[in-house]
Amino acid sequence: MNIPTTKPYFPPEDAEEILEGMEEILSSGRFIKGKFLSAFEEEFARFVGTKHAIAVSSGTAALEIAYRYFYVKDKEVITPTNTFIATSNAVLYAGGKPVLADMDARTLCLDADDVKKRITPQTRGVVLVHVAGFITPQIEEIQSLCRTHNLFFMEDAAHAHGSSYKDVKAGAWGDVGIFSCLATKVITTGGVGGIITTNDGELARIARSLRFHGEDKSRGIQDRLGNDWMLSEPQALVGYVQTKRLSEIVEKRMAVAKKYDKIFQEHAFLKPFLLLPESICGYYKYPLLVDTAAHRKALGERLKKAGVATGSSYWPPCHLQPVYKKEFRYKEGDFSVAEDVLSRVITLPIYAGMTDEEAAYVIDAVMNS
Ligand SMILES: Cc1ncc(COP(=O)(O)O)c(C=O)c1O
């Protein structure tokens, strides 16, 4: 058997709805700023529970738009070292400086105490990434730290469509939430795409302007420096259909994770990241902690031979990426928790359409390798 790390989920009725929508787009000739963009945005905002959702061309564009809105130019933004590098790169695109922080070994997400230590008079905001879809219980502490210090609080929810903690969805905790809808994510807009969630009407207005070259309401007037960050109608159509399916997708992914948890928590050398109380997780990835980095490497190689694709979340972390070592002089030992834990984390295949046989095959391959 060959098991990929992930696969998008399109049951036949969703494929049919997309094909019908595509026919409508083709016959109308309306490829941007049409009814599917509004439908996707309205459905996503309703799902997350925010007043606004603004669809854009990628998660990275969503990040840059939000950083521009909060005017991070010449300021510092605290971002985790454990994330995909886009989280911190987009701070640079908006003219600011990312300041990396370490993680909590139990959750893979930002550690509130480490964030506190890195706040300076130059700090403008903090970005919490819900790694693999987990919302850390420290979110309330980080949120109140931001309030106390008058900082913006952003959720990078690129991994966390449909995740929630204490009945509040990812994307509804922060002043702003950003999502990636890349093909590998919990839901996709058909390849690439992103979306911003917020209750801040001014942020929504500026984001809509920035995504289309800084245009303001009156056509042809550019008020600010924007970019081409639009999501097309075919992409929005796919995003709309996927959002309607999101609760089911999360349920199915959680069911796979439960099967994995049950077996792996009995293993002597492996440790799953068990879901904490009052949490729902869309499991963008299923991380497993291995006792040593050497065993992690060996397990990855054996699973590859068995046809099971694996990944990391994330290795190397941002501070050990050559570009950041060069740019910011980060070095090994700078973030001891991230380095110790992430070198031992392996991620296993998980997707909504995973069959019982596929899940059993992965479990078997892990337990017998
Ligand atoms: C945590 C995180 N933030 C941001 C991004 C950037 O999103 P995109 O690839 O849609 O630009 C990604 C990944 O793709 C991500 O994993």
The ligand as a Gaussian input file, in Angstrom:
#p B3LYP/6-31G(d) Opt

LIG

0 1
 C        1.705000      27.920000       9.763000
 C        1.645000      28.414000       8.353000
 N        1.485000      29.732000       8.127000
 C        1.413000      30.230000       6.886000
 C        1.507000      29.426000       5.782000
 C        1.483000      30.038000       4.421000
 O        0.344000      29.701000       3.730000
 P        0.357000      29.639000       2.110000
 O        1.192000      28.486000       1.707000
 O       -1.090000      29.460000       1.780000
 O        0.890000      30.935000       1.630000
 C        1.657000      28.028000       5.971000
 C        1.750000      27.061000       4.896000
 O        1.589000      26.847000       3.888000
 C        1.727000      27.523000       7.279000
 O        1.884000      26.216000       7.496000

